Amino acid sequence: MTRTLSRGTRVTGAERTKLAAELAPRYAAGESIRDLAAETGRSYGFIYNVLKEAGVPLRGRGGNTRRKKSS
């Protein structure tokens, strides 16, 4: 289980790599970035950047954005 990080502290180097290694499989298993952010006490943007830097393929925003034309 991922620990809560204190807000505002810098997470760099090995610690950032370790965090990415903990979060990547959970995100790949279906957890959302928002859920991971809430659990770690960090922002959505922070988690997004950590996953992106780790090369994790990010999911789309979901849902069909185009409607079928009515006949």
N, CA, C and O of each residue as an XYZ file, in Angstrom:
284
protein
N       0.846     -1.182      0.000
C       0.000      0.000      0.000
C       0.887      1.240      0.000
O       1.898      1.295      0.701
N       0.505      2.215     -0.779
C       1.275      3.443     -0.912
C       1.088      4.323      0.317
O      -0.017      4.472      0.839
N       2.181      4.892      0.757
C       2.117      5.758      1.935
C       1.646      7.155      1.543
O       1.783      7.560      0.389
N       1.101      7.875      2.490
C       0.709      9.257      2.257
C       1.959     10.120      2.312
O       2.753     10.019      3.247
N       2.129     10.960      1.316
C       3.289     11.844      1.249
C       2.890     13.216      1.751
O       1.767     13.666      1.525
N       3.806     13.878      2.431
C       3.462     15.210      2.905
C       3.441     16.177      1.726
O       4.338     16.195      0.884
N       2.396     16.966      1.702
C       2.166     17.886      0.593
C       3.248     18.964      0.567
O       3.631     19.516      1.598
N       3.724     19.241     -0.639
C       4.707     20.308     -0.797
C       6.150     19.848     -0.734
O       7.046     20.603     -1.110
N       6.403     18.632     -0.270
C       7.779     18.148     -0.237
C       8.173     17.655     -1.615
O       7.353     17.108     -2.353
N       9.417     17.853     -1.949
C       9.904     17.414     -3.255
C      10.137     15.909     -3.233
O      10.688     15.360     -2.280
N       9.705     15.262     -4.301
C       9.930     13.834     -4.453
C      10.766     13.684     -5.716
O      10.270     13.855     -6.830
N      12.045     13.362     -5.525
C      12.968     13.300     -6.660
C      13.806     12.033     -6.605
O      13.805     11.304     -5.613
N      14.511     11.795     -7.682
C      15.471     10.711     -7.747
C      14.891      9.337     -7.479
O      13.861      8.953     -8.032
N      15.580      8.605     -6.614
C      15.206      7.227     -6.318
C      13.821      7.140     -5.683
O      13.077      6.193     -5.938
N      13.478      8.120     -4.863
C      12.172      8.109     -4.207
C      11.043      8.248     -5.234
O      10.001      7.604     -5.112
N      11.261      9.086     -6.234
C      10.265      9.281     -7.287
C      10.140      8.011     -8.134
O       9.035      7.617     -8.506
N      11.257      7.382     -8.432
C      11.258      6.136     -9.192
C      10.540      5.034     -8.427
O       9.784      4.255     -9.007
N      10.778      4.974     -7.124
C      10.118      3.971     -6.287
C       8.609      4.216     -6.249
O       7.826      3.269     -6.328
N       8.203      5.467     -6.131
C       6.784      5.809     -6.112
C       6.132      5.412     -7.436
O       5.035      4.854     -7.446
N       6.802      5.698     -8.545
C       6.276      5.326     -9.863
C       6.117      3.813     -9.968
O       5.137      3.328    -10.533
N       7.073      3.070     -9.427
C       7.008      1.607     -9.457
C       5.841      1.082     -8.624
O       5.283      0.031     -8.941
N       5.467      1.795     -7.569
C       4.331      1.391     -6.735
C       2.998      1.743     -7.399
O       2.036      0.980     -7.315
N       2.948      2.907     -8.060
C       1.693      3.395     -8.619
C       1.367      2.814     -9.991
O       0.195      2.615    -10.311
N       2.378      2.540    -10.801
C       2.164      2.080    -12.175
C       1.308      0.819    -12.263
O       0.352      0.802    -13.038
N       1.608     -0.239    -11.501
C       0.765     -1.437    -11.622
C      -0.669     -1.216    -11.139
O      -1.603     -1.831    -11.654
N      -0.834     -0.357    -10.170
C      -2.186     -0.071     -9.667
C      -2.991      0.685    -10.716
O      -4.175      0.411    -10.912
N      -2.342      1.643    -11.397
C      -3.022      2.382    -12.458
C      -3.346      1.427    -13.609
O      -4.442      1.475    -14.167
N      -2.398      0.566    -13.960
C      -2.613     -0.402    -15.042
C      -3.743     -1.378    -14.703
O      -4.423     -1.880    -15.598
N      -3.939     -1.644    -13.407
C      -4.996     -2.559    -12.971
C      -6.367     -1.889    -12.947
O      -7.375     -2.555    -12.709
N      -6.416     -0.574    -13.192
C      -7.705      0.092    -13.300
C      -7.978      1.217    -12.320
O      -8.996      1.897    -12.445
N      -7.100      1.435    -11.346
C      -7.329      2.551    -10.420
C      -7.143      3.867    -11.174
O      -6.338      3.950    -12.101
N      -7.878      4.870    -10.779
C      -7.794      6.160    -11.461
C      -6.678      7.019    -10.862
O      -6.227      6.791     -9.740
N      -6.254      7.997    -11.633
C      -5.249      8.941    -11.146
C      -5.811      9.682     -9.936
O      -5.085      9.934     -8.974
N      -7.094     10.031     -9.974
C      -7.705     10.738     -8.843
C      -7.674      9.891     -7.572
O      -7.397     10.408     -6.489
N      -7.956      8.597     -7.695
C      -7.903      7.709     -6.528
C      -6.485      7.632     -5.965
O      -6.287      7.694     -4.752
N      -5.506      7.498     -6.854
C      -4.109      7.423     -6.413
C      -3.684      8.732     -5.761
O      -2.957      8.724     -4.767
N      -4.128      9.849     -6.310
C      -3.794     11.158     -5.744
C      -4.389     11.309     -4.348
O      -3.722     11.790     -3.432
N      -5.639     10.901     -4.190
C      -6.299     11.026     -2.886
C      -5.607     10.160     -1.840
O      -5.453     10.574     -0.691
N      -5.193      8.972     -2.231
C      -4.559      8.071     -1.277
C      -3.161      8.531     -0.873
O      -2.763      8.370      0.281
N      -2.417      9.101     -1.814
C      -1.061      9.539     -1.504
C      -1.003     10.939     -0.917
O       0.021     11.344     -0.367
N      -2.112     11.689     -1.033
C      -2.110     13.056     -0.516
C      -1.429     14.036     -1.454
O      -1.075     15.143     -1.050
N      -1.243     13.634     -2.704
C      -0.629     14.518     -3.701
C      -1.676     14.937     -4.716
O      -2.798     14.431     -4.702
N      -1.316     15.857     -5.592
C      -2.270     16.365     -6.573
C      -2.398     15.429     -7.769
O      -1.554     14.567     -8.013
N      -3.478     15.634     -8.494
C      -3.717     14.886     -9.735
C      -2.529     15.089    -10.687
O      -2.008     14.131    -11.258
N      -2.116     16.338    -10.844
C      -1.019     16.666    -11.761
C       0.287     15.989    -11.383
O       1.039     15.553    -12.255
N       0.561     15.898    -10.089
C       1.782     15.239     -9.632
C       1.765     13.770    -10.025
O       2.741     13.265    -10.579
N       0.658     13.077     -9.742
C       0.549     11.656    -10.060
C       0.611     11.447    -11.569
O       1.275     10.528    -12.049
N      -0.082     12.302    -12.311
C      -0.061     12.234    -13.772
C       1.378     12.329    -14.281
O       1.800     11.529    -15.116
N       2.122     13.302    -13.779
C       3.502     13.491    -14.234
C       4.404     12.328    -13.849
O       5.255     11.926    -14.642
N       4.238     11.780    -12.653
C       5.044     10.639    -12.222
C       4.793      9.451    -13.147
O       5.736      8.791    -13.585
N       3.523      9.180    -13.444
C       3.191      8.054    -14.325
C       3.710      8.290    -15.737
O       4.235      7.377    -16.373
N       3.563      9.507    -16.220
C       4.025      9.834    -17.573
C       5.546      9.712    -17.675
O       6.058      9.167    -18.653
N       6.267     10.214    -16.676
C       7.722     10.122    -16.662
C       8.196      8.665    -16.621
O       9.261      8.331    -17.139
N       7.383      7.806    -15.993
C       7.736      6.387    -15.878
C       7.403      5.612    -17.154
O       7.699      4.421    -17.251
N       6.786      6.284    -18.132
C       6.461      5.632    -19.389
C       5.207      4.776    -19.336
O       5.011      3.897    -20.176
N       4.364      5.032    -18.355
C       3.115      4.276    -18.221
C       2.135      4.764    -19.291
O       1.908      5.968    -19.408
N       1.544      3.839    -20.081
C       0.543      4.281    -21.051
C      -0.715      4.764    -20.335
O      -1.349      4.006    -19.600
N      -1.069      6.016    -20.553
C      -2.210      6.606    -19.867
C      -3.491      6.366    -20.651
O      -3.501      6.409    -21.881
N      -4.557      6.118    -19.928
C      -5.859      5.875    -20.543
C      -6.459      7.189    -21.022
O      -6.098      8.266    -20.547
N      -7.385      7.079    -21.974
C      -8.121      8.246    -22.453
C      -9.108      8.699    -21.389
O      -9.246      8.061    -20.345
N      -9.777      9.777    -21.651
C     -10.716     10.328    -20.676
C     -12.007      9.533    -20.600
O     -12.810      9.742    -19.690
N     -12.214      8.640    -21.527
C     -13.369      7.751    -21.464
C     -14.620      8.318    -22.082
O     -14.780      9.530    -22.230
N     -15.492      7.417    -22.434
C     -16.778      7.824    -22.982
C     -16.693      8.222    -24.439
O     -15.685      8.764    -24.894
N     -17.750      7.950    -25.155
C     -17.844      8.347    -26.551
C     -18.229      9.817    -26.598
O     -19.226     10.220    -25.999
N     -17.457     10.605    -27.296
C     -17.716     12.041    -27.322
C     -18.586     12.444    -28.515
O     -18.991     13.601    -28.620
N     -18.869     11.517    -29.395
C     -19.709     11.829    -30.556
C     -21.029     11.103    -30.437
O     -21.083      9.931    -30.067
N     -22.074     11.806    -30.751
C     -23.411     11.198    -30.685
C     -23.799     10.675    -32.048
O     -23.372     11.191    -33.081
N     -24.607      9.651    -32.028
C     -25.133      9.120    -33.282
C     -26.135     10.126    -33.839
O     -26.878     10.772    -33.100
N     -26.131     10.234    -35.141
C     -27.110     11.114    -35.782
C     -28.479     10.437    -35.729
O     -28.602      9.250    -36.032
N     -29.475     11.173    -35.354
C     -30.822     10.599    -35.308
C     -31.390     10.549    -36.716
O     -31.174     11.460    -37.516
N     -32.112      9.488    -37.012
C     -32.656      9.289    -38.358
C     -33.962     10.010    -38.545
O     -34.553      9.945    -39.622
